Amino acid sequence: MVDMNTAINQVRNMDSAQINEMIAEIKLRRNYISSTTARSLVKGAKVQFTGRGGEVITGTVTKVNQKTVVVDAGVIKWKVTASMLTQI
């Protein structure tokens, strides 16, 4: 894996076209990770994720979409990006 400081320094030296190309590659990688994670989850699986307020939310998968997963956390159902979930 590339050292993070080296990668950051390389980004700082990029021009606008190179930055746009890097952003496109990052988006592709995020989509791949989300899709792969979503395919590994099944209905009824116990998962957890960290909410916006920093609280850890635990629930059960009720539906798996292409990139998102619906998690039933008791009172609330959350539609969460699959890459944010951890199976427990």
Secondary structure per residue as TSV (DSSP state, phi and psi in degrees):
chain	resnum	aa	ss	phi	psi
A	1	M	-	360.0	146.1
A	2	V	-	-73.9	138.3
A	3	D	-	-61.9	132.3
A	4	M	H	-60.2	-40.7
A	5	N	H	-64.1	-37.9
A	6	T	H	-64.2	-44.1
A	7	A	H	-62.9	-42.6
A	8	I	H	-63.3	-43.0
A	9	N	H	-63.3	-38.7
A	10	Q	H	-65.8	-39.2
A	11	V	H	-63.7	-38.9
A	12	R	H	-64.0	-24.1
A	13	N	T	-96.1	4.4
A	14	M	-	-84.1	153.2
A	15	D	-	-90.5	179.0
A	16	S	H	-60.2	-42.6
A	17	A	H	-64.7	-40.2
A	18	Q	H	-67.3	-38.5
A	19	I	H	-64.1	-42.6
A	20	N	H	-62.1	-38.9
A	21	E	H	-65.5	-40.3
A	22	M	H	-64.5	-42.6
A	23	I	H	-61.6	-42.0
A	24	A	H	-61.7	-41.2
A	25	E	H	-66.8	-39.0
A	26	I	H	-64.0	-42.4
A	27	K	H	-62.5	-41.8
A	28	L	H	-60.8	-43.3
A	29	R	H	-65.2	-41.9
A	30	R	H	-62.1	-42.6
A	31	N	H	-62.6	-40.9
A	32	Y	H	-62.9	-45.8
A	33	I	H	-63.4	-43.4
A	34	S	H	-62.8	-45.1
A	35	S	H	-65.0	-42.2
A	36	T	H	-63.9	-43.3
A	37	T	H	-65.0	-42.9
A	38	A	H	-61.8	-39.1
A	39	R	H	-67.9	-24.4
A	40	S	H	-83.8	-12.9
A	41	L	-	-94.5	147.5
A	42	V	-	-127.7	157.7
A	43	K	T	-59.0	132.1
A	44	G	T	97.1	-8.4
A	45	A	-	-70.8	143.5
A	46	K	E	-87.3	128.3
A	47	V	E	-136.1	166.1
A	48	Q	E	-143.8	157.3
A	49	F	E	-154.4	163.4
A	50	T	E	-97.9	123.7
A	51	G	-	-76.9	176.9
A	52	R	T	-61.5	-33.4
A	53	G	T	-81.9	1.0
A	54	G	S	92.3	-3.3
A	55	E	-	-80.1	145.5
A	56	V	E	-87.5	124.4
A	57	I	E	-110.4	129.2
A	58	T	E	-115.1	139.8
A	59	G	E	-164.1	-169.6
A	60	T	E	-118.6	136.2
A	61	V	E	-68.9	126.4
A	62	T	E	-109.5	-23.6
A	63	K	E	-155.1	139.1
A	64	V	E	-115.2	117.1
A	65	N	-	-97.0	-175.8
A	66	Q	S	-61.6	-45.4
A	67	K	S	-121.4	-15.1
A	68	T	E	-120.3	163.6
A	69	V	E	-134.4	136.6
A	70	V	E	-91.7	123.3
A	71	V	E	-115.7	125.8
A	72	D	E	-92.2	111.3
A	73	A	-	-104.8	31.0
A	74	G	S	98.9	-91.9
A	75	V	S	-80.5	-33.8
A	76	I	-	-118.4	142.8
A	77	K	E	-103.9	129.5
A	78	W	E	-108.9	138.8
A	79	K	E	-102.8	108.8
A	80	V	E	-118.9	140.0
A	81	T	E	-61.5	132.2
A	82	A	G	-58.2	-33.7
A	83	S	G	-67.7	-14.8
A	84	M	G	-86.7	-9.2
A	85	L	-	-90.8	146.8
A	86	T	E	-124.9	126.2
A	87	Q	E	-77.5	136.1
A	88	I	-	-119.7	360.0
